[in-house]
Amino acid sequence: MDFPHIQTELPGPKAQELIQRDDEVTARALLREYPLVVQRARGMMVEDVDGNRFMDFMAGIAVTLTGHCHPHIVEVVHRQTDAFLHICGSDFYYSGYTDLCRRLAAKCGPGWRVYLGNSGAEAVESALKLARHHTGRSAIMAFEGAFHGRTYGAMSVTASKAEQRGRFGPLLPEVYHVPYGACNECVYHLTYPACQVHCVETLRKSLFGRLVDPADVAAVIVEPIQGEGGHRIPPPDYFTALRRLCNEHGILLIADEIQSGMGRTGKFFALEHWDVQADIITLAKGLGSGLPISAMLARSELMTWPPGSHGSTFGGNPVSCAAALATLDLVEGELMVNARMVGAWLKDELANLTRRHAILLGSSGKGLMLALHFTHGRHAYAFEQACFQRGLLVLCCGSASVRLAPPLIVSEGEAAKALEIMDAVLRSLCGGVP
């Protein structure tokens, strides 16, 4: 393993030059986490323009599912680019679009249909449009801490950070945010299981009793595991109770699997961990192993919108479809199992790490969707930045957490090396005292 390998002070001279040129022309809205200027990447390794090599434990924000430039992905992409680049799946036919929709629909069982888009936010917009069109209802229920995207509909159901919504109003009307069922942050100060999932049951009295008639609610949109919100996971029977509530009132359940899906948690859909099925599912991020593509999956009887009511010029691009089909081959063949096995080992080691360092409150996650939780946001940020300086790429999330979302190809040996770096960083942040 020839990485991590840091040979210049970060950022290096070439990186500094590009960052300065970038700063003169790019949108101020972009938030760069640290001064990483990428030259090339392979597998688990990212190399910057100054020759520094990093171990990637953030995968382009959970996107490069199969690692950087996986040979199988590169091969099928080259083959497709030799054939044709674009024709528009909203208006014409090609086998890649059809084959990908069939593969994804089969993941849900008989009687499902698929719409392909370009991004996670697009998939969410599609889901919201379909839910409102099919039900004839307008209200949407979402959760505090949720992140669903930055376009207007997706931003309206997002409630992760105030700055993501600030001064963009008015947003989509009739969106109601309720507390997410994270036991360690219970707003009702109750203890599971004695609480009997009060966070769901109280919605009947508080939300439906005082704010909105459930007959007006088209859908509930939820992340099985909140990603940007801090990798928060609800208690075991939370989604069963939420599914029951939706069934009682004819409300559609939308599962945002954009970050948690595609095998990252050790199951293809994270919601499978709770043996619950949604009515509509959104996928993106890892679906194309780095190429832009998303999917909105729904039960066939819900797809009642007429031809022409929705579409996309670039959605389901032929090259992206080829990459997605190859990604499915790899995920189904070996990577989902690897995520489950290496993820279980890494989760145990993270628990050991939290016992050794006072600035850690704990860890959480499933498969290779994991996080460390810190006592304060400044500790999480300092940890992220120090890991970068030592050649490990990680990302903050929530108010005081750091996510670990490596490509699903990560080996136990590579995970062990990452742990060594994290342990060293934590010791330095604690002044050498655990």
C-alpha positions in Angstrom: 0.0 0.0 0.0 1.7 3.2 -1.2 -0.8 5.6 0.3 -1.4 7.7 2.3 1.8 9.5 1.4 2.1 13.2 2.1 5.3 14.8 0.6 4.4 18.5 0.7 2.9 20.9 3.2 -0.8 20.9 2.4 -2.0 22.5 0.3 1.1 22.2 -2.0 2.3 24.9 -4.4 0.4 23.6 -7.4 -2.8 23.2 -5.3 -2.5 26.7 -4.0 -2.2 28.1 -7.6 -5.3 26.3 -8.8 -7.3 27.3 -5.7 -6.4 30.9 -6.3 -7.6 30.7 -9.9 -10.7 28.9 -8.9 -11.6 31.5 -6.3 -11.7 34.2 -9.0 -14.5 32.6 -11.0 -16.5 30.0 -9.2 -19.8 30.5 -7.4 -19.5 31.6 -3.8 -22.1 29.1 -2.8 -19.7 26.2 -3.1 -18.3 25.0 0.2 -15.0 23.3 -0.1 -14.2 21.2 3.0 -10.4 21.3 2.7 -7.9 22.3 0.0 -7.8 19.0 -1.9 -7.0 19.5 -5.7 -7.3 16.1 -7.4 -5.1 15.0 -10.2 -6.0 11.3 -10.5 -7.6 8.5 -8.4 -7.6 4.7 -8.5 -9.4 2.4 -6.1 -9.1 3.7 -2.6 -6.3 6.2 -3.5 -6.7 9.9 -4.4 -3.7 11.8 -5.7 -3.5 15.6 -5.7 -1.7 17.8 -8.2 1.4 17.9 -6.0 1.8 14.2 -5.8 0.3 13.7 -2.3 -1.6 10.4 -2.0 -4.7 10.1 0.2 -6.8 7.2 1.4 -10.4 7.9 0.5 -13.0 7.3 3.3 -15.6 9.8 1.9 -15.9 8.5 -1.7 -16.9 11.8 -3.2 -19.7 12.0 -0.6 -20.7 8.3 -0.8 -20.6 8.3 -4.7 -17.6 6.3 -5.9 -19.2 3.1 -4.6 -16.9 0.7 -6.6 -13.8 2.7 -5.9 -12.2 5.2 -8.3 -12.0 4.2 -11.9 -12.9 0.5 -11.4 -11.7 -1.4 -14.4 -15.1 -2.9 -15.1 -16.8 0.5 -15.0 -14.1 2.1 -17.2 -14.4 -0.7 -19.7 -18.2 -0.4 -20.2 -18.1 3.4 -20.2 -15.5 3.3 -23.0 -17.6 0.8 -24.9 -20.7 3.0 -24.7 -18.8 6.2 -25.7 -17.7 4.4 -28.8 -21.4 3.6 -29.6 -23.2 6.9 -28.8 -23.2 9.5 -26.1 -26.8 10.8 -26.1 -30.3 10.4 -27.6 -32.7 11.4 -24.7 -34.5 8.7 -22.9 -37.6 10.8 -22.4 -38.3 10.8 -26.1 -36.6 7.7 -27.6 -35.5 4.2 -26.7 -32.2 2.5 -26.0 -31.4 -0.8 -24.3 -29.3 0.7 -21.5 -32.3 2.8 -20.2 -34.7 -0.2 -20.4 -32.2 -2.7 -18.9 -31.4 -0.5 -16.0 -35.0 0.2 -15.2 -35.8 -3.5 -15.3 -32.8 -4.3 -13.0 -33.8 -1.7 -10.4 -37.5 -2.5 -10.5 -36.7 -6.2 -9.9 -35.0 -5.1 -6.6 -38.4 -4.1 -5.3 -40.5 -7.1 -6.5 -43.1 -7.4 -9.1 -45.1 -4.4 -10.2 -42.7 -1.5 -9.9 -41.7 1.2 -12.4 -38.6 3.4 -12.7 -37.9 7.0 -13.8 -34.3 8.0 -14.4 -32.9 11.4 -13.7 -29.5 13.1 -13.2 -29.1 13.8 -9.5 -30.5 13.0 -6.0 -32.3 16.3 -5.8 -34.0 15.5 -9.2 -35.1 12.1 -7.9 -36.6 13.7 -4.8 -38.4 16.3 -7.0 -39.8 13.5 -9.1 -41.0 11.6 -6.0 -42.8 14.7 -4.6 -44.4 15.5 -7.9 -45.6 11.9 -8.3 -47.0 11.7 -4.8 -49.0 14.9 -5.2 -50.2 14.0 -8.6 -51.3 10.4 -7.7 -53.0 11.3 -4.3 -54.5 14.6 -5.3 -53.2 15.8 -1.9 -50.7 18.7 -1.3 -49.1 18.3 2.1 -45.8 16.6 2.7 -44.4 15.5 6.0 -40.6 15.5 6.4 -38.1 15.3 9.3 -35.9 17.6 11.3 -32.2 16.8 10.4 -33.2 15.6 6.9 -31.2 16.4 3.8 -32.8 15.8 0.4 -31.2 18.3 -1.9 -30.9 21.9 -2.8 -33.4 22.5 -5.6 -36.7 24.1 -4.5 -38.8 21.1 -3.7 -35.9 19.1 -2.3 -34.7 22.1 -0.3 -38.3 22.6 1.1 -38.2 19.1 2.7 -34.6 19.5 3.9 -34.1 20.6 7.5 -30.4 19.9 8.1 -28.8 23.3 8.4 -30.5 26.7 8.4 -28.0 28.2 5.9 -29.2 25.7 3.3 -32.6 27.4 3.3 -31.8 30.9 4.4 -33.1 33.8 2.2 -34.5 31.4 -0.4 -38.1 31.7 0.6 -40.9 31.3 0.0 -40.3 27.6 -0.2 -42.7 24.8 -1.2 -46.0 25.3 0.8 -47.5 22.7 3.1 -44.4 21.0 4.2 -44.4 19.9 7.8 -41.2 18.9 9.7 -41.4 16.7 12.7 -38.7 15.3 15.0 -36.7 12.3 13.7 -36.7 9.2 15.9 -33.1 9.4 17.1 -33.1 8.0 20.6 -30.0 9.7 21.8 -31.5 13.1 20.8 -35.1 12.4 21.9 -37.0 15.7 22.1 -39.5 14.0 24.4 -36.9 12.9 26.9 -38.2 9.3 26.9 -36.3 6.0 26.9 -36.8 3.2 24.3 -38.5 0.7 24.4 -40.6 2.0 27.3 -41.5 5.0 25.1 -43.4 2.7 22.7 -42.1 4.8 19.7 -43.7 7.9 21.1 -42.0 10.0 18.4 -44.3 8.3 15.8 -47.4 7.9 17.9 -47.5 11.5 19.0 -47.9 12.6 15.4 -51.5 11.6 15.6 -52.1 14.1 18.3 -49.7 16.9 17.6 -49.3 17.0 13.8 -52.7 15.5 12.6 -54.6 16.9 15.6 -53.4 20.5 15.4 -51.7 21.3 12.1 -52.8 19.3 9.2 -55.7 16.9 8.4 -54.1 13.6 7.5 -56.5 13.4 4.5 -54.5 16.3 3.0 -51.1 14.6 3.4 -49.7 13.1 0.1 -46.5 11.6 1.5 -44.0 11.2 4.2 -40.4 11.5 3.0 -37.7 9.9 5.2 -34.0 8.8 5.1 -33.7 5.3 6.7 -30.4 6.6 8.1 -30.0 10.4 8.1 -26.7 11.1 6.3 -26.0 14.8 6.3 -28.0 15.1 9.5 -25.4 13.2 11.4 -25.9 9.5 10.6 -28.8 9.2 12.9 -30.5 5.8 13.2 -34.0 5.3 14.7 -35.0 2.4 17.0 -35.9 -1.1 15.7 -39.7 -0.7 15.3 -39.7 3.0 14.3 -40.3 2.3 10.6 -42.9 -0.3 11.3 -44.8 2.3 13.3 -44.3 4.9 10.6 -45.5 2.5 7.9 -48.6 1.7 9.9 -49.4 5.4 10.4 -49.1 5.9 6.6 -51.3 2.9 5.9 -54.0 4.2 8.2 -54.4 7.5 6.4 -53.5 6.5 2.8 -50.3 8.4 2.9 -47.4 7.4 0.6 -44.0 6.5 2.2 -41.0 7.9 0.3 -37.7 6.3 1.3 -34.8 8.6 0.4 -32.0 6.0 -0.2 -29.8 8.4 -2.1 -27.0 8.0 0.4 -28.0 4.8 2.2 -29.0 2.6 -0.8 -27.0 0.6 -3.4 -25.6 -1.8 -0.8 -23.8 0.7 1.3 -25.3 -0.6 4.6 -24.9 -4.2 3.7 -28.4 -4.5 2.2 -29.4 -3.1 -1.2 -31.9 -0.7 0.4 -31.2 0.4 4.0 -34.9 0.1 4.8 -34.6 -3.7 4.4 -32.8 -3.7 7.8 -36.3 -3.0 9.3 -38.2 -5.3 7.0 -40.3 -2.4 5.7 -41.1 -1.5 2.1 -41.7 2.1 0.9 -44.1 3.1 -1.8 -41.6 5.3 -3.6 -37.8 5.0 -3.4 -35.1 7.5 -4.6 -31.5 6.4 -5.5 -28.5 8.4 -6.8 -25.0 9.0 -5.5 -23.4 5.5 -5.9 -25.7 4.4 -8.7 -23.3 5.4 -11.4 -20.0 4.9 -9.6 -19.2 8.6 -10.2 -21.3 9.3 -13.4 -24.4 11.5 -12.9 -27.6 9.4 -12.7 -30.5 9.0 -10.3 -33.6 6.9 -10.1 -37.1 7.2 -8.7 -38.8 3.9 -8.2 -42.5 3.5 -7.4 -45.2 0.9 -7.3 -46.8 0.6 -10.8 -50.3 1.6 -9.6 -48.9 4.9 -8.3 -47.4 5.8 -11.7 -50.7 7.5 -12.8 -49.2 10.6 -14.3 -49.7 10.9 -18.0 -47.1 10.9 -20.8 -45.3 14.3 -21.0 -46.1 15.2 -17.4 -42.4 14.7 -16.4 -39.1 14.1 -18.2 -35.5 15.0 -18.5 -33.2 15.7 -21.5 -30.2 14.1 -19.9 -31.8 11.8 -17.3 -30.7 8.2 -17.9 -27.9 9.2 -20.2 -26.6 6.2 -22.2 -23.1 6.4 -20.7 -24.4 6.8 -17.2 -26.8 3.9 -17.7 -23.9 1.7 -18.8 -22.0 2.7 -15.7 -25.0 2.0 -13.4 -25.5 -1.5 -14.9 -21.9 -2.3 -14.3 -22.1 -0.9 -10.8 -25.1 -3.2 -10.1 -23.0 -6.2 -11.3 -20.3 -5.4 -8.8 -22.6 -4.6 -5.9 -24.6 -7.7 -6.3 -21.5 -9.9 -7.0 -19.2 -9.0 -4.1 -19.3 -5.4 -2.8 -22.5 -5.6 -0.8 -21.1 -8.6 1.1 -17.9 -6.8 1.6 -19.7 -3.7 3.0 -21.4 -6.0 5.5 -18.3 -7.8 6.6 -15.7 -5.0 6.6 -18.4 -2.6 8.0 -19.1 -4.9 10.9 -15.4 -5.2 11.8 -14.9 -1.5 11.4 -18.0 -0.7 13.6 -16.5 -2.8 16.4 -13.2 -1.0 16.1 -14.8 2.4 16.1 -16.6 1.4 19.4 -13.2 0.6 20.8 -11.9 4.0 19.6 -14.7 5.8 21.4 -13.8 4.1 24.7 -10.3 5.4 24.4 -10.9 9.1 23.7 -12.8 11.5 25.8 -13.9 13.8 23.0 -15.9 11.0 21.4 -19.5 10.4 22.5 -19.8 7.3 20.4 -20.2 5.8 16.9 -23.1 4.6 14.8 -24.0 3.2 11.5 -24.6 0.1 9.4 -22.3 -1.5 6.8 -20.0 1.1 5.5 -22.3 4.0 6.4 -20.6 4.9 9.7 -19.9 7.9 11.8 -18.0 9.1 14.9 -19.9 11.5 17.2 -17.9 14.2 19.0 -18.6 16.2 22.2 -18.5 19.4 20.2 -18.7 20.5 16.6 -15.2 22.2 16.8 -13.7 18.8 17.7 -15.4 17.1 14.7 -14.1 19.8 12.4 -10.6 19.7 13.9 -10.6 15.9 13.4 -11.6 16.2 9.8 -8.9 18.7 9.0 -6.2 16.8 10.9 -7.1 13.6 9.1 -6.7 15.4 5.8 -3.2 16.6 6.8 -2.3 13.0 7.5 -3.6 11.7 4.2 -7.1 10.4 5.2 -10.2 11.9 3.6 -13.3 12.0 5.8 -16.2 14.5 6.0 -18.2 16.2 8.8 -21.9 15.8 9.1 -24.6 16.9 11.4 -23.6 19.3 14.2 -20.7 17.3 15.7 -20.1 14.1 13.7 -17.7 12.8 11.1 -18.9 10.3 8.5 -16.9 7.4 7.2 -18.2 6.3 3.8 -15.4 4.6 1.9 -15.9 2.9 -1.4 -17.3 -0.6 -0.9 -14.1 -2.2 -2.2 -12.3 -1.2 1.1 -10.3 -4.1 2.6 -9.9 -4.8 6.3 -6.2 -3.9 6.0 -7.1 -0.5 4.5 -9.7 0.0 7.2 -7.1 -0.8 9.9 -4.7 1.8 8.4 -7.4 4.4 8.5 -8.1 3.5 12.1 -4.4 4.0 12.9 -4.6 7.5 11.5 -7.8 8.3 13.3 -6.3 7.1 16.6 -3.2 9.2 16.1 -5.3 12.3 15.3 -7.5 11.8 18.3 -4.5 11.5 20.6 -3.1 14.7 19.2 -6.4 16.5 19.7 -6.5 15.3 23.3 -2.9 16.5 23.9 -1.6 13.0 23.8 -3.9 12.0 26.7 -6.8 9.6 25.9 
